Amino acid sequence: MDVAAVFFYLFSAVTVASGFMVIAARNPVHSVLFLILAFVNSAGLFLLLGAEFLAMILVIVYVGAVAVLFLFVVMMLDVDFAELKQGFLQYLPLGVIIGAIVLVELVAGALTLVPSPLGKPAAPTPGVSNTQALGRVLYTQYLYFFEVAGLVLLVAMIGAIVLTLRHKRGVRRQSVAAQVARTKATSVEVRKVPSRTGV
């Protein structure tokens, strides 16, 4: 067994274990830390495949921005997780069905029982760098899938905002309609103050 195979099994095992701990950890901060560990080991797998650009993008974008931002959001927001888990049993059957479907797809993909609907991946052209080859394939052959992935991320972002946005009582908020409807009579009060008496 050569060194590349040893590192492949090491990175793969740590990635799978940390991915499992992301969903198994009770503390959301620990989940984010395991997510960062999974990203770093996935970057190691990309390096073994010769895709150094994808490895650096994974570390810089996901670890440096997304995971750390999510960690700060989880730590700073006063999210009541007990309230979020109240409707858990209501959606449990649907979640089990979707989880089973995803598990079957992952097993089928791992055993290569189902051919890829996207076709064979394009091989890099000789004389073209890894980044140029990735850009050509991504924005020509897989452009629609790239756009769909962007829409999925947009919907996920909107869903996260809707789930965490809570209006607290007693907090003064801006009312644009009230500001636009203001007139001189309701906004300005003129008082005649006698000389040397003050307001």
C-alpha positions, 0 to 999 in steps of 0.5 A, a space after each residue: 500500500 503506497 502513501 497516497 492510499 494511506 492518506 486517502 483512507 485516513 482523509 476518508 475515514 475522518 471525513 465520514 466520522 466528522 460528517 456523522 458527528 455533525 448530525 449526532 452532536 447535541 451542541 450546535 457549536 460542536 456540530 459546526 466544529 465537526 463541519 469544519 473538520 469535514 471540510 478540511 479533510 475533503 480538501 485533502 481528498 481534493 489534493 490527492 485527486 490533483 484538484 488543488 484549486 478546488 481544495 483551496 476554494 473549499 478551505 478559503 470559502 467554506 471553512 473561512 467564511 461559511 462555517 465560521 459565519 455559521 458558528 458566530 450566528 449560532 453563538 450570538 443568536 438567542 435561538 430557542 432550540 427547545 421551541 424549534 424541536 416541538 414540531 419534530 414528531 409531526 415531520 418525523 415520517 416525512 423525514 424518515 422517508 426522505 432520509 431512506 431515499 437519500 441513503 439508497 441513492 448514496 449506496 447506489 452511487 458508492 457501488 456504481 450501480 446507477 450510471 451518472 445522469 451527467 455523463 462522464 466528467 470531462 478530462 482536462 485538456 493538455 496544456 490547460 491549467 486545472 482552474 481553466 479546465 474547471 471553468 470551461 466545464 462548469 460554465 459550458 457543460 454543467 451551466 444549468 446544474 450550476 444555476 440550479 445549485 445557486 437557486 437551492 442555496 438561495 432558498 436555503 438562505 431565505 429559509 434560514 433567515 425566516 426560521 431565525 427571525 423573531 420579533 421581540 416585544 418592546 423593541 422600537 422598529 422603523 416604520 417607513 409608512 409612518 415616516 412618509 406620512 409625517 406632516 408639519 403639523 404632526 412633526 413640528 411644535 412651535 412654542 413662544 418662549 418669553 425672554 429670559 425664562 427658558 423652555 
